[in-house]
Amino acid sequence: MAKAYGTEIAFKVVDRCMQIFGGLGMARSLPLERWFRELRVKRIGEGATEVLKMFIARSLLAQRGTSS
């Protein structure tokens, strides 16, 4: 859950910064461009975020079903 949440929030923050900086956000002189690329890979690297969300939901539902 932490991986999915952390990468999603980090990506939203960097994306917002890219919007603020405009074309300058893609300049290699700023770290934003590198962060953007790295976060894109991290969102997919261990499984797409949507897949992780389905896995988390199934796990939580399974736990709820056994404790009731």
LINHU-V928914 format. One record per residue. SS is DSSP state (H for helix, E for strand, C for the rest). OMEGA is omega in degrees with one decimal (* if undefined). NEAR is the number of other C-alpha atoms within 8 Angstrom. Layout:
[[SS;OMEGA;NEAR] [SS;OMEGA;NEAR]]
This chain:
[[C;-178.6;7] [H;179.9;5] [H;-179.4;6] [H;-178.8;11] [H;-177.4;8] [H;-179.2;8] [H;178.4;11] [H;-179.4;10] [H;179.3;8] [H;179.5;9] [H;178.5;11] [H;179.4;8] [H;-179.0;8] [H;177.8;11] [H;177.3;9] [H;177.1;8] [H;178.3;10] [H;177.8;13] [H;-179.4;8] [H;-177.6;7] [H;179.6;8] [H;-178.9;8] [H;179.1;7] [H;178.5;8] [H;179.1;13] [H;179.1;10] [C;-179.7;8] [C;179.5;7] [C;177.0;4] [C;-179.6;9] [C;-176.6;7] [H;-177.6;11] [H;179.3;11] [H;178.5;8] [H;-180.0;9] [H;178.7;11] [H;-177.7;8] [H;179.9;8] [H;175.9;11] [H;180.0;9] [H;-178.7;8] [H;178.5;9] [H;-177.3;13] [H;-172.2;9] [H;-178.0;7] [C;-179.1;6] [C;179.7;8] [C;-176.8;9] [H;-179.9;10] [H;178.3;6] [H;177.8;8] [H;179.0;11] [H;177.7;10] [H;178.6;8] [H;178.8;8] [H;-180.0;9] [H;178.5;8] [H;179.5;8] [H;-179.8;8] [H;178.3;8] [H;178.5;8] [H;178.4;8] [H;-178.9;8] [H;179.9;8] [H;-179.1;7] [H;-176.8;6] [H;-178.7;5] [C;*;4]]
